[in-house]
Amino acid sequence: MMSRTAKLIVILVVAAAVAGGGWYLKGRMDKPVPVKTAVLKRGDLTATVTATTTSTIESEHNVTVSAQRMGRIVRLPVEEGDFVKEGQLIAELDRADVLAELSQAGANLALAKSRLAQSEAGMVIEKATSASTVEEAKSVLKESEGNLTRSKTLFERGMISQQDRDAAQRTYDVAKARYESAIASLDVSKVREAEVSAARSSVKQAAAAVESVEVQLGYCTIKSPIDGVISKRPVDIGEMVSLGSVIVEMLDPEDIYVLSTIDEVDVSKLRVGMPVKVHVDALPEKLLDAEITRISPIVSGSKQETRTFEVRTAFREEVEFLKPGMSADIEVISRVMKGIIHVPAQAVLDRDGRKLVYIVEDGKAKLVPVTVGYMSWSDAELTGGIKEGDRVITTPDASGLKDGSKVTEMPGP
């Protein structure tokens, strides 16, 4: 068993340890927490909107040049990165089959024209003949009709015989039949006119066929529609392309803009013409001036948490070295608030739905509720709960900091 002396020693050691721990904890609790503070004063605050992701520099003119007919590529004098002028040859397709079609179409047109000429000539001759025959038959009929009338009168007076009167009647009947036949021949001429009309239609169709093949021949030569740079060339010489196959993609490297995506929560704050600050990695030490030129009315994204709007930003002056495809970061200046009290956003705490900040009073941290107006990732406007001259702790996450803690203020925001 432990002696009374040993028990006493153990008790003394434990007591000393407890006392030492208490003094240690007390020393730790009394040690001031180093914090950074900012003295509240009124100033200007710029409200900004940023993109949800890194923005991209795009060309205003992106052109896809596609094949307008099927064919094999026989010439392809451009490479990716080449600058080409409007009208410059980009590619050429094999023309052998089209030239053969054009030759056949030309022959068909010549034949149709020849048949039309023959039909027109025949119609002219037939019209002239029919008209002459009708006039002659009409004249004979008129004459025989007069003779018949006179014969009837003379026969009634007994001046001629029945035989003479019947002869006059037969002459009249023959003349009448000839006239009616001549009139009927005019209907035959109308048939001839229909044939000529059909021949003319055949000529038009043959001419249209020639024009169609000539268009196809033109499609064999593919030229640049703009001054620009070849950004993509997915085909090679010898490759067979079909209607609609992409030959090259082109862009204008001078006419550029910044394409950004803005969260649906922020898009209502934006207006066309708002100033924008643009930062690009190619010019790390320079902020470029720009402005919003277009806000898409169409929402992008299939999920509610990713719904965004596309916004275009144009540079206010020409900037060298910027090329389509480069990355950029934008900051839209939505408004400037004059003479307000504001602090870094990290100074504001959110606990149980309340906004709080630490201020320093008598060397200690004091947690006070505040009213917040505008707030962004970097700044917060304080509209109530504190006043000018208060010293706000801007590092509320400092180790050991709590309401009532002693603090040591260090310079810095």
C-alpha positions in Angstrom: 0.0 0.0 0.0 1.1 3.6 -0.7 2.4 5.3 2.4 0.8 8.6 3.7 4.0 10.4 2.6 3.7 9.1 -1.0 0.0 10.0 -1.2 0.8 13.5 -0.1 3.5 13.9 -2.8 1.0 12.8 -5.5 -1.6 15.2 -4.3 0.9 18.1 -4.3 2.1 17.2 -7.9 -1.5 17.1 -9.3 -2.4 20.4 -7.6 0.7 22.0 -9.1 -0.2 20.7 -12.5 -3.8 22.0 -12.3 -2.5 25.4 -11.1 0.0 25.6 -13.8 -2.6 24.7 -16.5 -4.9 27.4 -15.2 -2.2 30.0 -15.2 -1.3 28.9 -18.8 -4.9 29.1 -20.0 -5.3 32.4 -18.3 -2.2 33.7 -20.0 -3.5 32.4 -23.4 -6.9 34.0 -22.8 -5.3 37.3 -21.8 -3.0 37.4 -24.8 -4.3 39.9 -27.4 -5.4 38.5 -30.8 -3.6 40.3 -33.7 -6.1 41.7 -36.2 -6.2 44.1 -39.1 -8.7 47.0 -38.9 -10.1 49.8 -41.1 -11.4 53.1 -39.9 -14.8 53.8 -41.3 -15.2 56.8 -43.4 -17.3 57.9 -46.3 -16.1 57.4 -49.8 -17.0 56.3 -53.3 -17.7 52.7 -54.2 -17.9 51.3 -57.7 -20.5 48.5 -58.1 -19.3 45.9 -60.6 -20.5 42.7 -62.3 -18.1 40.0 -63.3 -18.5 37.0 -65.6 -19.2 33.5 -64.3 -16.2 32.1 -66.2 -13.2 33.3 -68.2 -14.3 35.3 -71.2 -13.1 34.8 -74.7 -12.0 37.2 -77.5 -14.1 36.4 -80.6 -14.2 37.8 -84.1 -17.2 39.7 -85.3 -17.0 38.0 -88.6 -16.7 34.2 -88.5 -17.4 32.6 -91.9 -17.7 28.9 -92.8 -17.0 28.3 -96.5 -18.6 25.1 -97.6 -18.8 23.1 -100.8 -21.8 23.8 -103.0 -21.5 20.6 -105.0 -20.0 17.2 -104.8 -16.5 16.8 -106.2 -12.9 15.9 -105.6 -10.5 18.6 -104.4 -7.8 19.2 -107.0 -6.3 22.5 -105.7 -6.1 23.7 -102.1 -3.6 26.6 -102.0 -4.3 27.8 -98.4 -3.2 26.7 -95.0 -4.5 27.4 -91.5 -3.2 30.8 -90.4 -3.0 32.2 -93.9 -4.4 35.6 -94.5 -6.5 35.8 -97.7 -8.2 38.6 -99.6 -11.8 38.6 -100.7 -12.1 36.8 -104.0 -8.8 34.8 -103.5 -8.9 31.2 -104.6 -9.3 28.8 -101.6 -10.0 25.5 -103.3 -10.9 24.0 -106.7 -12.9 20.9 -107.4 -12.5 18.5 -110.4 -14.5 19.9 -113.3 -14.3 17.1 -115.9 -17.8 15.8 -115.2 -19.3 19.2 -115.2 -17.6 20.2 -118.5 -19.1 17.0 -120.0 -22.5 17.9 -118.8 -22.1 21.5 -120.1 -21.1 20.2 -123.5 -24.2 17.9 -123.6 -26.5 20.7 -122.4 -25.1 23.0 -125.1 -25.8 20.4 -127.8 -29.3 20.0 -126.5 -29.8 23.7 -126.6 -28.6 24.0 -130.2 -30.9 21.2 -131.3 -33.9 22.8 -129.6 -33.1 26.1 -131.3 -32.9 24.3 -134.7 -36.3 22.6 -134.2 -37.8 25.9 -133.1 -36.5 27.6 -136.3 -38.0 24.9 -138.4 -41.3 25.1 -136.7 -41.5 28.9 -137.0 -40.6 28.8 -140.7 -43.3 26.1 -141.3 -45.8 28.1 -139.4 -45.1 31.3 -141.4 -45.4 29.5 -144.7 -48.6 27.6 -143.6 -50.2 30.8 -142.3 -49.5 32.6 -145.6 -50.8 29.7 -147.7 -54.0 29.4 -145.5 -54.7 33.1 -145.7 -54.3 33.1 -149.5 -56.5 30.1 -149.9 -59.3 31.6 -147.7 -59.3 34.8 -149.7 -59.4 33.0 -153.0 -62.2 30.7 -151.8 -64.1 33.6 -150.4 -63.9 35.5 -153.7 -65.1 32.4 -155.7 -67.9 31.8 -153.2 -69.1 35.4 -153.5 -69.0 35.2 -157.3 -70.8 31.8 -157.4 -73.4 33.1 -154.9 -74.2 36.1 -157.2 -74.4 33.8 -160.2 -76.8 31.5 -158.3 -79.0 34.4 -157.4 -79.2 35.6 -161.0 -79.9 32.1 -162.2 -82.8 31.7 -159.9 -84.3 35.0 -161.1 -83.8 34.1 -164.8 -85.2 30.6 -164.2 -88.4 32.1 -162.6 -88.8 34.3 -165.6 -88.3 31.3 -167.9 -85.3 32.7 -169.5 -83.0 29.8 -168.7 -83.5 26.1 -168.4 -83.6 23.9 -165.2 -80.3 22.5 -166.3 -78.6 25.9 -166.2 -80.1 26.7 -162.9 -78.9 23.4 -161.4 -75.4 24.0 -162.8 -75.3 27.4 -161.0 -76.4 25.7 -157.7 -73.6 23.0 -158.1 -71.0 25.7 -158.7 -72.1 27.5 -155.6 -72.1 24.4 -153.5 -68.6 23.6 -154.6 -67.4 27.1 -153.8 -69.0 27.0 -150.4 -67.3 23.7 -149.6 -63.9 25.0 -150.7 -64.4 28.1 -148.5 -65.3 26.1 -145.5 -62.3 23.9 -146.1 -60.1 26.9 -146.3 -61.5 28.2 -143.0 -60.8 24.8 -141.4 -57.2 25.0 -142.5 -56.9 28.0 -140.2 -57.5 25.6 -137.3 -54.6 23.5 -138.5 -52.5 26.7 -138.4 -53.4 27.0 -134.7 -52.1 23.5 -134.1 -48.9 24.6 -135.8 -48.7 27.6 -133.4 -49.0 25.3 -130.5 -46.1 23.2 -131.9 -44.0 26.4 -132.2 -44.9 27.3 -128.6 -43.8 23.9 -127.4 -40.6 24.3 -129.3 -40.0 27.6 -127.6 -40.5 26.0 -124.2 -38.0 23.3 -125.1 -35.5 26.0 -126.0 -36.1 27.7 -122.6 -35.7 24.5 -120.8 -32.5 23.6 -122.6 -31.1 27.2 -121.9 -32.0 26.8 -118.2 -30.2 23.4 -118.2 -27.1 25.1 -119.6 -27.3 27.9 -117.0 -27.7 25.3 -114.2 -24.6 23.4 -115.4 -22.7 26.7 -115.7 -23.6 27.4 -112.0 -22.3 24.0 -111.1 -19.1 24.8 -113.0 -18.8 28.0 -111.0 -19.2 26.0 -107.8 -16.0 24.1 -108.7 -14.0 27.3 -108.0 -14.2 28.2 -104.3 -13.1 31.8 -103.4 -12.8 33.7 -100.1 -15.9 35.8 -99.3 -14.0 38.2 -97.0 -10.6 39.5 -96.1 -9.6 37.3 -93.2 -7.5 34.5 -91.7 -8.0 30.8 -92.3 -8.8 29.5 -88.8 -9.6 25.9 -89.8 -9.0 23.7 -92.9 -10.4 20.2 -92.3 -9.9 18.9 -95.8 -6.9 17.9 -98.0 -6.2 17.7 -101.7 -7.7 14.6 -103.3 -10.5 14.3 -100.8 -14.0 13.8 -102.1 -16.4 16.4 -100.6 -20.2 16.4 -100.7 -22.7 19.3 -100.8 -22.3 21.2 -97.5 -18.8 19.9 -96.6 -16.7 22.5 -94.8 -13.7 23.6 -96.8 -12.4 26.3 -94.5 -13.5 28.4 -91.5 -12.4 32.0 -91.6 -12.4 35.0 -89.3 -11.6 38.7 -89.4 -8.8 39.2 -86.8 -9.3 43.0 -86.7 -13.0 43.2 -85.9 -13.0 41.6 -82.4 -15.1 41.6 -79.2 -15.2 39.9 -75.8 -17.8 37.1 -75.3 -18.8 36.6 -71.6 -21.4 34.7 -69.7 -23.2 36.6 -66.9 -25.3 34.9 -64.2 -29.0 35.5 -64.5 -29.0 37.1 -61.1 -26.7 39.9 -62.4 -27.9 40.4 -65.9 -30.7 42.7 -64.9 -28.1 45.2 -63.6 -26.5 45.5 -67.1 -27.4 47.9 -69.9 -25.9 48.3 -73.4 -23.3 51.1 -73.3 -22.1 50.4 -69.8 -18.3 50.8 -69.3 -16.3 47.6 -68.9 -12.7 47.0 -67.8 -11.0 44.1 -69.6 -7.9 42.3 -68.5 -6.1 39.9 -70.9 -3.1 37.7 -70.1 -1.4 39.0 -73.3 -1.3 42.5 -71.7 -1.0 41.7 -68.0 -0.1 45.3 -66.9 -2.9 47.0 -68.7 -6.7 47.4 -68.2 -8.5 47.9 -71.5 -11.5 50.2 -71.8 -14.6 48.7 -73.5 -18.4 48.8 -73.3 -21.3 46.5 -73.6 -22.7 46.3 -77.1 -25.2 43.4 -76.8 -27.0 41.4 -74.1 -28.5 38.2 -75.4 -32.2 37.8 -74.7 -31.8 34.0 -74.7 -30.9 32.2 -71.5 -28.1 29.5 -71.7 -27.8 26.4 -69.6 -30.2 23.6 -68.8 -30.0 23.7 -65.0 -31.2 26.5 -62.9 -27.9 26.9 -61.1 -26.0 27.3 -64.4 -28.4 29.6 -66.2 -26.5 32.5 -67.8 -26.7 35.1 -70.5 -24.2 35.9 -73.2 -22.9 39.5 -73.2 -20.7 41.1 -75.9 -18.2 43.8 -75.1 -16.4 45.9 -77.7 -13.2 47.7 -77.2 -13.4 51.5 -77.3 -10.2 51.8 -79.2 -8.0 49.6 -81.4 -5.7 47.3 -79.4 -2.7 45.6 -80.9 -1.7 42.0 -80.3 -5.2 40.8 -79.3 -6.4 37.8 -81.4 -9.6 35.8 -81.5 -9.4 32.8 -79.1 -7.5 34.6 -76.3 -8.9 34.6 -72.8 -10.0 37.7 -70.9 -11.6 38.8 -67.7 -14.2 41.5 -67.6 -15.5 43.8 -64.9 -18.7 45.7 -65.8 -19.1 49.0 -64.0 -22.8 49.0 -63.3 -22.9 52.2 -61.1 -20.7 54.4 -58.8 -22.1 55.1 -55.3 -20.9 58.4 -53.9 -20.2 59.2 -50.2 -21.1 55.9 -48.6 -19.6 53.8 -45.8 -18.2 50.6 -47.0 -15.8 47.8 -45.9 -14.1 44.8 -47.5 -16.7 42.1 -47.9 -14.7 39.6 -45.8 -15.3 41.8 -42.7 -19.0 41.0 -42.8 -20.1 37.8 -41.1 -23.4 36.0 -41.7 -24.8 34.2 -38.7 -28.3 32.9 -38.5 -29.4 35.2 -41.2 -27.9 38.3 -39.5 -25.1 40.4 -40.8 -22.4 41.2 -38.2 -19.0 42.9 -38.0 -16.4 43.1 -35.3 -15.4 46.6 -34.2 -12.7 47.6 -31.7 -13.7 49.3 -28.5 -11.3 49.8 -25.6 -8.8 47.3 -27.1 -11.4 44.6 -27.3 -13.4 43.0 -30.2 -17.1 43.8 -30.1 -19.5 41.9 -32.4 -22.3 44.3 -33.6 -25.2 43.7 -36.0 -25.2 45.9 -39.1 -27.4 46.6 -42.1 -25.8 45.9 -45.5 -26.9 47.6 -48.7 -24.9 46.8 -51.8 -22.5 43.8 -51.5 -20.1 42.2 -53.9 -17.3 39.7 -53.6 -14.9 42.4 -52.7 -16.9 45.2 -50.9 -20.0 45.8 -48.8 -21.9 49.0 -48.2 -22.9 49.4 -44.5 -26.1 51.4 -44.1 -26.7 51.0 -40.4 -25.4 49.6 -37.0 -22.1 51.5 -37.1 -20.9 55.0 -37.7 -18.0 56.9 -39.2 -14.8 56.6 -37.2 -15.5 53.1 -35.9 -12.6 50.7 -36.4 -13.9 47.6 -38.1 -11.9 44.3 -38.0 -11.2 43.2 -41.5 -9.8 39.8 -40.5 -12.8 38.3 -38.5 -11.4 34.8 -39.1 -8.3 35.5 -37.0 -7.5 32.6 -34.7 -9.0 33.0 -31.3 -11.1 36.0 -32.1 -14.5 36.2 -30.5 -16.7 38.8 -28.9 -14.8 40.4 -26.0 -11.4 39.2 -27.1 -8.5 41.6 -26.5 -7.0 42.6 -29.8 -3.8 44.1 -31.2 -4.4 46.2 -34.3 -2.0 45.8 -37.2 -1.8 48.1 -40.2 -3.6 47.0 -43.3 -7.1 46.8 -44.6 
